[in-house]
Amino acid sequence: MTAAYFSLTCNNNFSRCARFGSSQSLKWYGLTTVGCFALSPIIGGALVSLNEHRELRSSEVFMMVSDCVLPIIGGPHREGGVRPRIRTGMPAPASKR
């Protein structure tokens, strides 16, 4: 969606882009963000269903939506707020006493 935003607000060779505070820039930022809100869970759900044969978790959807709003900073998983568990199929290590 970032590529769509820049292609809509800049000229052909990216030498002149609209100021971010302008009405044109804010309009395209809002529309590409809403498009990202709609498409990310659909595409992510299809890929997870195809590869892992499960439904998309709500925490994964929230991370994708936060990536749509702030694409440079990203979701809370990069801040350490939400950490998905990775299942390796190996038993948990025994605790040492």
C-alpha positions in Angstrom: 0.0 0.0 0.0 3.0 2.3 0.5 3.8 1.9 -3.2 0.2 2.8 -4.1 0.4 5.9 -1.9 3.6 7.2 -3.5 2.4 6.5 -7.0 -0.8 8.5 -6.3 0.9 11.5 -4.7 4.1 11.8 -6.7 4.8 12.5 -10.3 6.3 10.0 -12.7 10.0 10.2 -11.6 9.3 10.9 -7.8 11.1 14.3 -8.1 8.1 16.1 -6.7 5.6 14.7 -4.2 2.6 16.3 -2.5 3.2 17.7 0.9 1.9 15.3 3.6 -0.4 17.9 5.1 -2.1 18.6 1.8 -5.6 17.5 1.2 -4.5 15.3 -1.7 -1.9 13.5 0.3 -4.2 13.0 3.4 -7.0 11.7 1.1 -4.7 9.0 -0.5 -3.1 8.1 2.9 -6.6 7.5 4.3 -7.8 5.5 1.3 -4.7 3.3 1.1 -4.9 2.7 4.8 -8.5 1.6 4.6 -7.6 -0.6 1.6 -4.8 -2.2 3.7 -7.3 -2.8 6.5 -9.6 -4.7 4.2 -7.0 -6.7 2.2 -4.4 -7.7 4.8 -6.6 -10.0 6.8 -8.1 -11.6 3.6 -4.7 -12.3 2.0 -3.1 -13.3 5.4 -6.0 -15.6 6.2 -5.8 -17.3 2.8 -2.1 -17.8 3.1 -2.3 -19.2 6.7 -5.1 -21.5 5.7 -3.2 -22.8 2.7 0.1 -23.3 4.5 -0.7 -24.1 8.1 -4.4 -25.3 7.8 -5.7 -23.1 10.6 -7.6 -19.9 11.0 -5.9 -16.5 11.5 -5.6 -15.5 15.1 -7.1 -12.2 16.2 -3.7 -11.1 17.5 -2.2 -11.7 14.1 -5.0 -9.6 12.5 -4.4 -6.7 15.0 -0.7 -6.8 14.2 -1.5 -6.5 10.5 -3.9 -3.6 11.1 -1.3 -1.8 13.1 1.2 -2.3 10.3 -1.3 -0.6 8.0 -1.6 2.5 10.2 2.2 2.9 10.9 4.0 0.9 8.2 7.5 2.1 9.2 7.1 1.4 12.9 5.1 -1.8 12.6 3.0 -3.8 14.9 3.3 -4.4 18.6 5.2 -7.7 18.0 8.3 -5.5 17.1 8.0 -3.8 20.4 7.8 -7.0 22.5 4.1 -6.5 23.3 2.8 -9.6 21.6 5.1 -12.6 21.0 3.7 -15.5 19.0 4.6 -19.0 20.2 6.5 -21.1 17.8 5.6 -24.8 17.9 8.6 -26.9 17.0 7.1 -30.3 17.8 9.9 -31.0 20.4 9.0 -31.6 24.0 9.7 -28.8 26.5 13.0 -29.1 28.3 12.9 -30.6 31.8 13.4 -28.2 34.6 16.7 -28.6 36.6 16.6 -28.6 40.3 
